[in-house]
Amino acid sequence: MSNHPNRSKTPSEARNPTPKEVRQAREEVQARLELGITEAQELCAKQVHTTCRTWQQWETDADIPVSHRRMHPAFWELFNIKKDKVKK
């Protein structure tokens, strides 16, 4: 595969989070607000203006390609900015 000019050899802060990181972030909100999984996923999705199903796909491991979707770094950054202010 040829190298693409936009592919960096050095890691960047702007990267796609892993499904594990997305789950952990949701679990923090879930525990703090004492919510069920789906309710927490809906609330987290609302923070980044997307659907619960999309959030669930971000949480799904990459070895399940039918259900997995990578979260864009901008959504990840926005969620991390807003997650401590999330309320029911």
C-alpha positions as CSV (number, residue, x, y, z in Angstrom):
1,M,0.0,0.0,0.0
2,S,1.4,3.4,-0.9
3,N,1.7,6.0,1.7
4,H,-0.9,8.7,1.7
5,P,0.2,12.3,2.4
6,N,-2.4,12.7,5.1
7,R,-1.2,9.7,7.0
8,S,1.1,10.7,9.8
9,K,3.8,8.5,11.2
10,T,3.5,10.2,14.6
11,P,0.5,9.7,16.9
12,S,-1.9,12.6,17.2
13,E,-4.2,13.8,19.9
14,A,-7.0,13.6,17.3
15,R,-7.6,9.9,17.0
16,N,-10.5,7.6,17.0
17,P,-11.2,6.3,20.5
18,T,-11.3,2.5,21.1
19,P,-14.6,0.8,21.8
20,K,-13.3,0.1,25.3
21,E,-12.7,3.9,25.9
22,V,-16.2,4.7,24.6
23,R,-17.7,2.0,27.0
24,Q,-15.7,3.3,29.9
25,A,-16.8,6.9,29.3
26,R,-20.5,5.8,29.2
27,E,-20.0,3.6,32.3
28,E,-18.7,6.7,34.2
29,V,-21.9,8.6,33.3
30,Q,-24.0,5.5,34.0
31,A,-22.5,5.0,37.5
32,R,-22.7,8.7,38.5
33,L,-26.3,9.0,37.5
34,E,-27.3,5.5,38.5
35,L,-28.8,4.6,35.1
36,G,-29.3,1.4,33.1
37,I,-27.1,0.7,30.1
38,T,-29.5,1.7,27.4
39,E,-30.7,4.8,29.3
40,A,-27.0,5.9,29.7
41,Q,-26.3,5.2,26.0
42,E,-29.2,7.4,25.0
43,L,-28.1,10.2,27.3
44,C,-24.5,10.0,26.0
45,A,-25.6,9.9,22.4
46,K,-27.8,13.0,23.0
47,Q,-24.7,14.9,24.2
48,V,-23.0,14.5,20.8
49,H,-26.3,14.9,18.8
50,T,-26.5,11.4,17.5
51,T,-28.7,8.3,18.0
52,C,-28.5,5.6,20.6
53,R,-27.8,3.0,17.9
54,T,-24.8,4.9,16.7
55,W,-23.5,5.1,20.2
56,Q,-24.0,1.4,20.6
57,Q,-22.0,0.8,17.4
58,W,-19.2,2.9,18.7
59,E,-19.1,0.7,21.8
60,T,-19.0,-2.6,19.8
61,D,-15.6,-4.2,19.4
62,A,-14.0,-4.0,16.0
63,D,-13.9,-7.8,15.6
64,I,-17.7,-7.6,15.0
65,P,-17.5,-5.6,11.7
66,V,-21.3,-5.7,11.0
67,S,-22.0,-3.8,14.2
68,H,-18.8,-1.8,14.7
69,R,-18.4,1.8,13.8
70,R,-15.4,4.1,14.6
71,M,-16.2,7.3,16.5
72,H,-14.8,10.5,14.9
73,P,-12.3,12.3,17.1
74,A,-14.5,15.4,17.1
75,F,-17.4,13.5,18.7
76,W,-15.0,12.0,21.2
77,E,-13.6,15.4,22.1
78,L,-17.0,17.0,22.4
79,F,-18.3,14.1,24.6
80,N,-15.3,14.5,26.9
81,I,-15.9,18.2,27.3
82,K,-19.6,17.6,28.1
83,K,-19.6,14.3,30.1
84,D,-19.1,15.8,33.6
85,K,-22.1,18.1,33.1
86,V,-24.5,15.3,31.9
87,K,-27.8,15.2,33.9
88,K,-30.9,13.1,33.7
